[in-house]
Amino acid sequence: MSDSANARIYDPRGPVHSGIGDQVYVVINEFAKGSSGRNPRHLAEDHLLWLWQRFVHPRGFGQARRILAETSTVLLDGAPGSGRTSAARVLLHELRRDVGSFHELLPGEEGESLLVPDLVGDEDRLLLDLAAADESRWTEVLEELPSFRKTVLDHGAHLVVALPSRRTDRLAVELDRHRVEIFRPRGMEVLLRHLRQDGLPQADRARSVPAVSGFLDTPRPMREIAEFAGFIVRARGAARAGDSFTDWCESARKALADRGPQVAQHVADLTEGPQRALLLTTAMLHGAHADAVHNATTLLLNAVDHPKDDRPLLEHADLATRLEEVSAGLTQHGTVHFNEVEYDSAVRTHFWDHMPDLREHLRTWVGQTVELTVPVLSPDDRHDMVRRLSDQYLRTGRCEELASLAEQWATVPTTGRRLRAAAQALERGLLDERHGHSFRGKIYAWSRNDRLSEPLAHVLVEVCAEVIAIQHPDQALVRLHHLARRERRTTRARDALCRLVQEDHRLRRRMLHRLVSSPTSWPADIDLFLQTSDPAALTRLGGRARPLLDENVVREQLTAGWGMVFGRLPLSAWAKNVRHWLHTACSDEHHAGPLLDVLVSGAAGRGEVFGALYATARRAELTAPGGRKHGSVLTDLLLRKISAAQGIQQPSPQPNSRETTS
């Protein structure tokens, strides 16, 4: 059968696996210890806060804020690099409340429309980023946007659209009144804001630094200015005693320059293999302890079958001397650094671009190096090494090769450390601005593979739950759903999926929609429905203006879901869940009627189901909240609803029957 803020995935220890069987679970369990378990919604909000703190209001922002407040919709126009997508996110962040959540509207992957009205929650903050959309996508949105706006208004939600830079269709008058053009803010103000937020009290001195003015003389996208600010901060961290703020800025400016010729000459001057191996290893493990660099250099030489140095050990040059030959040195803490900021990046680029035959060996070498243990190689060192290798694949557009490498690391026999490396490689691809969509697509294809290996499936569960879910929770939900359907000897995907929807009404609504809109024969879907339709979650506010059960569309979904349960499962399989519904109804008089209505409607007139519901209710009276009498009153109410559904008239309840519930 077959059927889109930054996360950080850390590294646990793990044993080697050399066969199929229980040892797989030892490896996977060790790998799972590195999972953070952080709430994706909180991480997404943290990312918006970080952006808001560094955001400089461009011209047009005030007008956009006013139109959004007055009409609940604003369409942001502007040239590429003007920052309109960041402006869209900041506008929505300013509207954050205790009710509603922020989420981005993404293209449907399974025949769904981009704008699905049923998935808009009360007071949600919606982002539709069309900045890079093609003409066909824009045409599709133009047709749906007017009716979708009505849904936004009905729910008290807010919608911000980043318009495509290139479009031929003019906006209709009704939509054009929501359009605001955003103009690029002054580069110096953007740079200063980033430096101040990153803790540089000398930031204002940047106005008079030639390296800064030279950089800003050319209009640059906001992301390049943010990158330059980051280099200044890093230059401060790597500065020598006596270096000034001007020196930091000049180092940062140099880091942005093309160092290709400089590195090429450096490599040419290093004529011996061990020298070049140390240069590359230092670049891949920049900032790691000297022992790690030394051991990894030996592994690299072995990986490329370089002849061993047979001289006596005491005749070898010491590490400090060898590092000096490659323009690097040791800090007082024993870590290895190049003498210039970002030189490590230039070295990695040179070896990747100009020694293509080395690439396959690098895959093998990194896979071996991540197995080095603490204290030689720390979890952060492993993460950085995998990130730096992944960045070379991404820089050169080799997405499929990087995905293949992650799959290789997750293939039996594997270890916990290699599973972690696989997850980190996929994480890097997912977070890449250009290629993230491709990796989400690859993970979607994997999630629908019936023959997916268990180690790789577990890696995918983690990256869905801890990376994709931060900025694209809807796509994480879809992928986890496919994985949950196919998992055989574990419930990791199902558990991750249930955690994802646990605190988010909108995602719970979306999951119900998936489960009942196109019923399938997957056994897991029944279990997922029973877990997703937790009556306690359906009846509490949970950061919303009203509970999910109060929404007509949700009650319809629940009715369809219970119809699926009653039609496929025996009484023994659903009695416990019905009892939970009945007990919740006992505890919540306001929702008792709607909860029972859903069960009765789900029975769809089947007499045997009505009988089973009534019998279950009678047995549930013994453990009913508030006592047996309270449960008996609820059972009587259920019987009246069943009778009404069957067209049987029941006598009216006694005047004091409800008093027994109080």
C-alpha positions in Angstrom: 0.0 0.0 0.0 1.1 3.5 -0.7 -0.5 6.6 -0.2 6.8 21.0 3.3 14.1 29.1 14.6 16.3 26.6 14.5 16.2 23.1 15.9 19.3 21.4 17.3 19.5 17.6 17.4 22.2 16.5 19.9 24.3 13.4 20.1 24.0 10.4 22.4 26.3 7.4 22.7 25.2 4.2 21.0 26.5 0.7 20.6 27.4 -0.9 17.3 24.7 -3.0 15.6 25.8 -6.0 13.5 22.6 -7.7 12.7 18.8 -7.6 12.7 16.8 -8.2 15.9 16.6 -6.8 19.4 19.9 -4.9 19.0 18.1 -2.5 16.6 16.1 -1.3 19.5 19.1 -0.8 21.7 20.6 1.4 19.0 17.4 3.3 18.4 16.8 3.8 22.1 20.3 5.2 22.6 19.7 7.5 19.6 16.3 8.6 21.1 18.1 9.8 24.3 19.3 12.8 22.3 15.7 14.0 21.5 14.9 17.3 23.1 11.2 16.9 23.4 10.7 20.7 23.1 7.3 22.1 22.2 7.4 23.1 18.5 4.9 25.9 19.1 7.1 27.5 21.7 10.2 27.2 19.5 8.3 28.9 16.6 7.2 31.7 18.9 10.8 32.1 20.1 12.0 32.4 16.5 9.4 35.2 15.9 10.6 36.9 19.1 14.2 36.7 17.9 13.2 38.2 14.6 11.1 41.0 16.2 14.1 42.0 18.4 16.3 42.6 15.4 13.7 44.0 13.0 14.0 47.6 11.7 10.6 48.9 10.6 10.8 49.7 6.9 8.8 52.4 5.2 5.3 51.2 4.7 5.3 49.1 7.9 3.0 51.4 9.9 0.4 51.5 7.1 0.5 47.7 6.9 0.0 47.5 10.6 -3.0 49.8 10.4 -4.7 48.0 7.5 -4.2 44.6 9.2 -5.8 45.9 12.4 -8.8 47.4 10.5 -9.5 44.7 7.9 -7.7 41.5 9.3 -5.8 41.2 6.0 -2.8 42.9 4.5 -0.9 42.1 1.3 2.8 43.1 1.4 4.4 44.1 -1.9 8.1 45.0 -2.4 11.3 44.3 -4.3 13.4 41.2 -3.6 15.5 41.7 -0.5 13.2 44.4 0.9 12.4 42.2 3.9 8.7 41.9 3.2 8.6 38.2 4.4 10.2 39.2 7.7 7.8 42.2 7.9 4.9 39.7 7.5 6.1 37.6 10.4 6.7 40.6 12.7 3.2 42.0 11.9 1.7 38.7 13.1 4.0 38.4 16.1 2.8 41.8 17.3 -0.8 40.4 17.4 0.1 37.4 19.6 -2.5 36.7 22.2 -3.3 33.9 24.7 -5.8 32.7 22.2 -4.9 31.5 18.7 -1.6 30.4 17.2 0.8 31.5 14.4 1.1 29.2 11.4 2.1 29.4 7.8 -0.2 28.3 5.0 1.5 25.8 2.7 0.6 24.1 -0.6 -1.4 20.9 -0.1 0.5 17.7 -0.9 -2.4 15.3 -1.3 -4.9 17.2 -3.5 -5.7 19.8 -0.9 -6.2 23.4 -1.7 -3.6 25.9 -0.4 -6.4 27.8 1.4 -8.5 25.3 3.4 -11.2 27.2 5.4 -11.9 24.3 7.8 -8.4 24.5 9.1 -8.6 28.2 10.3 -9.0 28.5 14.1 -10.3 31.3 16.2 -7.9 34.2 16.4 -5.2 32.4 14.4 -2.3 34.4 12.8 -1.8 33.2 9.3 1.1 33.8 7.0 0.9 33.1 3.2 4.4 33.5 1.8 4.1 33.8 -2.0 7.4 35.8 -2.5 8.8 33.0 -4.6 5.5 31.6 -6.0 5.2 30.9 -9.7 2.4 32.3 -11.9 0.2 29.2 -11.6 0.3 29.2 -7.8 -0.4 32.9 -7.8 -3.4 32.4 -10.1 -4.8 29.7 -7.9 -4.5 31.9 -4.8 -6.2 34.9 -6.5 -9.2 32.7 -7.2 -9.5 31.5 -3.6 -8.4 34.5 -1.6 -11.7 36.5 -1.5 -13.7 33.6 0.0 -10.8 32.6 2.3 -10.8 36.2 3.7 -14.4 35.7 4.8 -13.3 32.7 6.8 -10.5 34.7 8.4 -13.0 37.4 9.4 -15.5 34.9 10.7 -12.9 33.4 13.1 -11.4 36.7 14.2 -8.1 35.6 12.6 -5.5 37.7 10.8 -3.9 37.0 7.4 -0.7 38.5 6.0 0.3 37.7 2.4 3.8 38.3 1.0 3.1 38.9 -2.7 5.2 37.5 -5.5 7.8 39.8 -6.8 6.9 39.0 -10.4 3.3 38.7 -11.3 1.3 39.7 -14.4 -2.3 39.7 -13.1 -3.3 42.9 -11.5 -5.1 42.7 -8.1 -8.8 43.2 -8.1 -10.0 46.5 -6.6 -11.4 44.6 -3.6 -8.0 43.1 -2.8 -5.8 46.0 -3.9 -7.1 48.1 -1.1 -5.3 45.7 1.3 -1.9 46.0 -0.6 1.0 47.9 1.0 4.4 48.3 -0.5 7.3 47.7 1.8 10.6 49.5 1.1 14.0 48.4 2.1 15.2 49.9 5.4 18.5 51.6 5.8 21.3 49.1 5.9 23.2 50.8 8.7 20.1 50.8 11.0 19.7 47.0 10.3 23.3 46.3 11.1 23.3 48.4 14.3 20.1 46.6 15.5 21.7 43.2 15.0 25.0 44.2 16.7 23.1 45.7 19.7 21.0 42.6 20.2 24.1 40.5 20.0 25.6 42.4 22.9 28.1 44.8 21.3 28.0 48.1 23.2 30.4 49.6 20.6 27.9 49.1 17.8 27.4 52.9 17.2 31.1 53.1 16.2 30.2 51.2 13.0 29.0 54.4 11.4 32.6 55.7 11.1 34.3 52.4 10.2 35.5 52.3 6.5 35.0 48.5 6.3 31.3 48.9 7.3 30.6 51.9 4.9 32.3 50.0 2.1 30.1 47.0 2.7 26.9 49.0 2.9 27.7 51.2 -0.2 26.1 48.4 -2.2 22.4 47.8 -1.5 22.2 44.3 0.0 19.4 41.9 1.1 18.6 41.9 4.8 20.1 38.4 5.2 23.5 39.5 4.0 23.6 42.4 6.5 22.6 40.0 9.2 25.4 37.7 8.1 27.9 40.6 8.2 26.8 41.4 11.7 27.4 37.8 12.7 30.9 37.9 11.3 31.7 41.0 13.4 30.5 39.2 16.5 32.7 36.2 15.6 35.7 38.4 14.9 35.3 39.9 18.4 35.4 36.3 19.9 38.5 35.4 17.9 40.3 38.7 18.4 43.8 39.1 19.8 44.6 41.3 22.8 44.6 44.9 21.6 42.3 44.5 18.6 39.8 47.3 18.3 36.2 47.4 17.0 37.6 48.6 13.7 39.8 45.5 13.5 36.7 43.3 14.1 34.8 45.0 11.3 37.8 44.7 8.9 38.1 41.0 9.8 34.4 40.5 9.1 34.7 42.4 5.8 37.6 40.2 4.8 35.6 37.1 5.7 33.0 38.1 3.1 35.6 38.5 0.4 36.4 35.8 -2.2 39.3 33.9 -0.6 39.5 31.3 -3.3 42.9 32.5 -4.7 44.4 32.8 -1.2 43.4 29.3 -0.2 44.4 27.8 -3.6 47.9 29.2 -3.1 48.0 28.0 0.5 47.1 24.4 -0.6 49.6 24.6 -3.5 52.3 25.5 -1.0 51.5 22.5 1.2 53.0 19.8 -1.0 52.7 16.9 1.5 49.6 14.8 2.0 49.6 14.9 5.8 49.8 18.8 5.7 46.8 19.0 3.4 44.9 16.4 5.6 45.6 18.5 8.7 44.4 21.7 6.8 41.1 20.0 5.8 40.6 18.4 9.2 41.1 21.7 10.9 38.5 23.3 8.6 36.0 20.5 9.3 36.6 20.4 13.1 37.3 24.1 13.6 37.0 24.9 17.3 37.4 21.2 18.4 40.1 20.0 20.8 43.5 19.3 19.4 43.2 15.6 20.2 40.1 15.4 18.0 41.8 17.1 15.2 44.8 14.8 15.5 42.8 11.6 15.6 40.5 12.7 12.7 43.5 13.6 10.6 44.8 10.1 11.0 41.4 8.7 10.0 41.4 10.9 6.9 44.8 9.7 5.8 43.7 6.2 6.2 40.5 6.9 4.3 42.4 8.0 1.2 45.0 5.2 1.5 47.9 7.6 2.2 51.1 5.7 3.0 52.0 5.7 6.7 54.9 7.7 8.1 57.3 4.9 9.2 59.7 7.3 10.9 60.1 6.9 14.7 57.4 8.9 16.6 60.0 11.2 18.2 61.1 12.3 14.8 57.6 13.5 13.9 56.9 17.2 14.0 54.8 18.2 17.0 51.1 19.3 16.5 51.8 22.9 17.3 54.4 23.1 14.5 52.2 21.3 12.1 49.2 23.6 12.9 51.4 26.6 12.3 52.2 25.3 8.8 48.5 25.4 8.0 47.9 28.9 9.5 46.2 27.6 12.6 47.0 27.5 16.3 45.9 26.3 19.7 43.9 28.4 22.2 44.7 28.2 25.9 41.9 25.7 26.2 43.5 23.4 23.7 41.1 24.0 20.8 42.2 24.5 17.2 41.4 27.7 15.3 42.6 29.3 12.1 44.2 32.8 12.5 41.5 34.5 10.3 37.7 34.6 10.7 35.8 32.3 8.3 39.1 30.9 6.8 37.8 27.4 7.7 34.8 28.0 5.4 37.0 29.0 2.5 39.2 25.9 3.0 36.2 23.6 2.9 34.9 25.2 -0.2 38.3 24.8 -2.0 38.7 21.1 -1.3 35.1 20.4 -2.3 35.2 22.4 -5.5 38.7 21.6 -6.7 39.3 18.1 -5.5 36.0 16.3 -6.6 37.6 12.9 -6.3 37.9 13.5 -2.6 34.1 13.8 -2.0 33.3 10.1 -1.8 36.2 9.7 0.7 34.8 12.6 2.8 31.5 10.8 3.2 33.3 7.7 4.5 35.7 9.8 6.7 33.0 11.8 8.4 31.0 8.6 9.0 34.1 7.2 10.8 35.0 10.3 12.6 31.6 10.8 14.3 32.3 7.5 16.0 35.1 9.0 18.0 34.1 9.1 21.7 34.1 11.8 24.4 36.4 13.4 25.5 38.2 13.2 22.1 35.1 14.4 20.1 32.2 16.1 21.9 28.6 16.1 20.7 28.9 19.6 19.5 32.0 18.7 17.5 30.1 15.9 15.8 27.2 18.2 15.1 29.5 20.8 13.6 31.3 18.3 11.4 28.1 16.9 9.9 26.8 20.4 9.4 29.9 21.5 7.6 29.9 18.5 5.3 26.1 19.0 4.7 26.7 22.6 3.8 29.0 21.6 0.9 26.3 19.4 -0.6 23.7 22.1 -0.2 25.9 24.9 -1.5 26.4 22.9 -4.7 22.8 21.8 -5.0 23.5 18.1 -4.3 20.4 17.5 -2.3 19.7 14.0 -3.4 23.3 13.0 -2.5 23.0 14.4 1.0 19.7 12.6 1.5 21.4 9.4 0.3 24.2 9.9 2.7 21.7 10.3 5.6 20.0 7.1 4.4 23.4 5.3 4.3 24.2 6.3 7.9 20.8 5.0 9.0 21.2 1.7 7.3 21.8 -1.5 9.3 24.4 -2.1 10.6 24.4 1.3 12.3 25.1 3.0 15.6 23.4 5.6 17.7 26.1 8.2 16.7 25.5 7.5 13.0 21.8 7.7 13.4 22.4 11.1 15.1 24.5 12.2 12.2 21.8 11.1 9.7 19.3 13.2 11.6 21.6 16.2 11.7 22.3 16.0 8.0 18.6 16.0 7.3 18.1 18.8 9.8 20.6 20.9 7.9 18.8 20.3 4.6 15.4 21.1 6.1 16.7 24.4 7.5 18.3 25.5 4.2 16.4 28.4 2.7 16.8 27.2 -0.9 16.5 23.5 -0.5 14.3 23.0 2.6 11.3 22.3 0.3 13.2 19.5 -1.5 14.1 17.8 1.8 10.5 18.0 3.1 9.5 16.4 -0.2 12.1 13.6 0.2 10.9 12.9 3.7 7.4 12.8 2.5 8.3 10.2 -0.1 10.2 8.2 2.5 7.3 8.3 4.9 5.1 6.6 2.3 7.6 3.8 1.7 6.2 0.5 3.0 9.8 -1.0 3.2 11.4 1.8 5.1 14.0 0.5 7.6 13.2 0.9 11.3 16.4 3.0 12.1 15.7 5.4 9.2 12.0 5.6 10.2 13.0 6.6 13.7 15.3 9.3 12.3 12.4 10.6 10.2 10.1 10.6 13.3 12.6 12.8 15.1 13.3 15.3 12.3 9.5 15.6 11.7 8.8 16.2 15.4 11.7 18.4 16.2 12.6 20.2 13.0 9.8 20.3 10.5 7.2 20.9 13.2 8.7 24.2 14.2 8.0 26.2 11.1 5.8 23.7 9.2 3.7 21.7 11.7 1.1 20.8 9.2 3.7 19.1 7.0 5.2 17.4 10.1 1.7 16.1 10.9 1.2 14.6 7.4 4.6 12.8 7.4 4.2 11.5 10.9 0.7 10.2 9.9 2.2 8.2 7.1 5.0 6.9 9.3 2.5 5.9 12.0 0.4 3.9 9.5 3.5 1.9 8.5 5.3 1.3 11.7 5.2 -2.4 12.8 6.9 -3.1 16.1 6.8 0.3 17.6 4.5 3.3 18.2 7.1 6.1 18.1 5.5 7.9 15.1 2.0 7.6 16.6 3.2 8.9 19.9 5.0 11.8 18.3 1.9 12.6 16.2 -0.3 12.6 19.3 2.2 14.9 21.1 2.1 17.3 18.2 -1.7 17.7 18.3 -2.0 17.5 22.1 -1.7 21.2 22.8 -2.8 22.6 19.4 -6.5 22.7 18.6 -5.8 23.6 15.0 -3.6 20.6 14.4 -6.1 18.3 16.2 -8.8 19.6 13.9 -6.5 19.0 10.9 -5.8 15.4 12.1 -9.5 14.7 12.4 -10.0 16.1 9.0 -7.4 13.8 7.5 -8.7 10.7 9.3 -12.4 11.1 8.3 -12.3 13.0 5.0 -10.9 10.1 3.0 -11.4 6.9 5.1 -8.8 4.2 4.5 -8.2 0.6 5.5 -5.1 1.5 7.5 -5.6 -0.1 11.0 -3.6 2.7 12.6 -6.1 5.3 11.5 -8.7 3.8 13.9 -6.3 4.0 16.9 -5.3 7.5 15.9 -8.9 8.6 15.8 -9.5 7.2 19.2 -6.5 9.0 20.6 -7.1 12.3 18.7 -10.8 12.4 19.8 -9.9 12.6 23.5 -13.1 14.2 24.9 -11.2 16.1 27.6 -9.1 17.9 24.9 -12.2 18.5 22.8 -14.1 20.2 25.6 -11.4 22.5 27.1 -10.5 25.9 25.7 -6.8 25.2 25.4 -5.8 28.7 24.2 -8.9 29.1 22.0 -12.0 31.3 22.1 -14.2 28.2 22.3 -13.6 24.4 22.6 -13.3 22.3 19.5 -16.5 20.5 20.3 -18.5 23.7 19.9 -17.6 23.8 16.2 -20.1 22.3 13.8 -17.4 21.0 11.5 -15.6 19.2 14.3 -18.7 17.5 15.5 -19.3 16.3 12.0 -15.8 14.9 11.8 -16.2 13.2 15.2 -19.5 11.7 14.1 -17.9 10.3 11.0 -15.0 9.0 13.0 -17.1 7.2 15.5 -19.1 5.7 12.6 -15.8 4.3 11.3 -15.0 2.9 14.8 -18.4 1.3 15.3 -18.4 -0.2 11.8 -14.9 -1.8 12.0 -14.2 -2.7 15.6 -16.0 -5.0 18.1 -17.4 -3.6 21.3 -14.4 -4.8 23.3 -12.1 -2.6 21.3 -14.0 0.7 21.8 -15.9 0.2 25.1 -13.0 1.9 27.1 -13.1 5.0 24.9 -16.9 5.3 25.0 -16.7 5.0 28.8 -14.2 7.9 28.8 -16.6 10.0 26.8 -19.4 9.1 29.2 -17.4 10.1 32.2 -16.3 13.3 30.6 -20.0 14.1 29.9 -20.8 13.4 33.6 -18.1 16.0 34.6 -19.1 18.6 32.0 -22.8 19.3 32.0 -22.5 22.0 29.4 -21.0 19.5 26.8 -22.9 16.4 28.0 -25.5 16.7 25.3 -23.1 17.3 22.4 -20.8 14.4 23.5 -23.8 12.0 23.5 -25.1 13.4 20.2 -21.8 12.5 18.5 -21.9 8.9 19.8 -25.6 8.4 18.9 -25.1 10.0 15.4 -22.0 7.9 14.9 -24.1 4.7 15.4 -26.0 5.7 12.3 -29.2 4.0 13.3 -27.6 0.5 13.9 -29.6 -1.2 16.6 -26.8 -3.4 17.8 -24.5 -0.4 18.3 -27.3 1.5 20.2 -27.7 -1.6 22.5 -23.9 -1.8 23.0 -23.8 2.0 23.8 -26.6 1.7 26.4 -25.0 -1.4 28.0 -21.7 0.3 28.2 -23.3 3.4 29.8 -25.0 1.2 32.4 -21.6 -0.4 33.4 -19.9 3.0 33.4 -22.3 4.2 36.1 -20.3 2.3 38.7 -17.2 4.5 38.2 -19.0 7.7 37.1 -17.6 11.0 38.4 -20.0 12.2 41.1 -21.3 8.8 41.9 -23.6 6.1 40.4 -26.7 8.3 40.6 -25.0 10.9 38.5 -24.0 8.3 36.0 -27.6 6.9 35.9 -29.0 10.4 35.0 -26.5 10.5 32.1 -27.5 7.0 31.0 -31.2 8.1 30.9 -30.2 11.0 28.8 -28.4 8.7 26.4 -31.4 6.4 26.2 -33.7 9.3 25.3 -31.3 10.4 22.5 -31.1 6.8 21.2 -34.9 6.6 21.2 -35.2 9.9 19.4 -32.7 8.6 16.8 -34.9 5.5 16.3 -38.1 7.5 16.2 -39.4 6.2 19.5 -41.0 8.7 21.8 -39.8 8.6 25.4 -41.6 10.1 28.4 -40.3 13.4 29.6 -37.8 13.3 32.5 -39.1 14.0 36.0 -38.7 17.6 37.1 -36.1 16.8 39.7 -34.0 14.4 37.6 -31.3 16.9 36.8 -31.1 18.0 40.4 -29.5 14.7 41.3 -26.4 15.7 39.3 -25.7 18.7 41.5 
